[in-house]
């Protein structure tokens, strides 16, 4: 289900870009980040 949502979001995003809608700096920053919610750091409880 999540992958379908991501694919839908990507196609909508491409459609919006083709429509000439300007991409906000925040959107650029989010798109530049990896899709994984983890940034490589993990909390390890003792």
C-alpha positions in Angstrom: 0.0 0.0 0.0 2.8 2.4 0.9 4.6 1.8 -2.4 1.4 2.6 -4.3 1.0 5.8 -2.4 4.6 6.8 -3.2 4.1 6.0 -6.9 0.9 8.0 -6.9 2.6 10.9 -5.2 5.5 10.8 -7.6 3.2 10.9 -10.7 1.2 13.7 -9.2 4.4 15.6 -8.5 5.7 15.1 -12.1 2.3 16.2 -13.4 2.5 19.4 -11.3 6.0 20.1 -12.5 5.0 19.7 -16.1 2.1 22.0 -15.5 4.5 24.8 -14.7 3.9 25.0 -11.0 6.9 26.3 -9.2 8.5 24.0 -6.7 9.0 25.5 -3.3 12.4 25.4 -1.6 11.0 23.2 1.1 9.8 20.7 -1.5 13.2 20.7 -3.1 14.8 20.1 0.3 12.4 17.2 1.1 13.0 15.7 -2.3 16.7 15.8 -1.9 16.5 13.8 1.3 16.5 10.0 1.1 13.0 8.4 1.1 13.8 6.3 4.2 12.6 7.9 7.4 15.8 6.9 9.2 18.8 9.2 8.8 21.3 6.5 9.9 21.1 7.3 13.6 19.3 4.9 15.8 18.2 5.2 19.4 19.5 2.2 21.4 18.1 1.8 24.9 20.5 0.4 27.5 
